[in-house]
Amino acid sequence: MNATDRTPADLLSSALAADPGRPLVTFYDDATGERVELSVATFANWVAKTANLLQDELSAEPGDRVALLLPAHWQTAVWLLACASVGVVADVAGDPAAADLVVSGPDPETLDAARACSGARIALALRPLGGRFPQPPEGFADYAVEVPGQGDRFTAYAPVDPEEPALIVAGREFTGAEVVERARAEATALGLTGPGARVLSGLPYDTWEGLHAGLYGPLATGGSVVLCRNLDRLAPDPLDQRIESERITVTAR
């Protein structure tokens, strides 16, 4: 990664320039058996489309707050980087009533909570391969319907200021620069020793530790993540097999 990178979006741009074909996020859901692997290029394409959706269709502007009511999932990682690309604040598990727009997962309780947002509401079915809802929840736009038609390249209307708020998690606010600096500073302690490191993370995304292991740390160091949802459902032997087959160098769970 480049020493000049100041925002999470910068980290992704550097990863794309360095090696677009390498794996960046591999996702497992051990409740459904789903596995999906996204290269840097594929992940960046999803981020660009989502950022275009935010900026052009939802009229999000730098400084707006987006409540992300989503589990640890590859699509959540996409939204985090899309928010960083536009310059809006990703408020993980934040209060929808205080947000300018909300992004919800498919659970009925989460959708009910998300309706407190008076702004735009987006719902993710979190189905394999980014599938749609059979019937979109009332009052929400279906992400899987809205995002495919968005542009494959993204250019922010206004430069993203790395010193402005970019992330809120567990009640703590980080600027874009702080996300990058902390991700780099804590990488060695996690076991991310440089390019090629591969993290298996079963941590949720509602803490800094989960976000660091499950996205920002690998992105800041040229590594990759195997992000596992419902990892507690996996028996020890299959877990050991996954660690071996995925060439895991460090685990966080």
Secondary structure, DSSP 8 states (H G I E B T S, - for coil): --TT--SHHHHHHHHHHH-TTSEEEEEEETTTTEEEEEEHHHHHHHHHHHHHIIIIIS---TT-EEEEE--S-HHHHHHHHHHHHHT-EEEET--GGGSSEEEE-S-HHHHHHHTT-SSEEEE----GGG---SS--TT-EEHHHHSTTS-SS---SS---TTSEEEEETTEEEEHHHHHHHHHHTHHHHT--STT-EEEE---SSSHHHHIIIIIHHHHHT-EEEEEESGGGS-HHHHHHHHHHTT-SEEE-
